[in-house]
């Protein structure tokens, strides 16, 4: 059961399926067109996806299912942090103009 819920590439609620969707949508949102991602968020999602594709259920169980899931959660948190840094705190033209105006006063 754990193997199916982690590694299925066709079950919409499996970990692999969800991470593949995250990777695809991040590439679209961030405008990633090259095979090698340029943003930290896209690199982190690609790394997590590659890790999932290279692991076997035996390796996961050897590591410990709980520990494995904690590491995946940490990786997803890092991806989320990178998305916020890339998209939310990117300076806009208006923000730059406002900052210049405040500095001149």
Secondary structure, 3 states (H helix, E strand, C coil): CHHHHHHCCCCCCCHHHHHHHHHHHHHHHCCCCCCCCCCHHHHHHHHHHHHHHHCCHHHHHHHCHHHHHHHHHHHHHHHHHHHHHHHCCCCCHHHHHHHHHHHHC
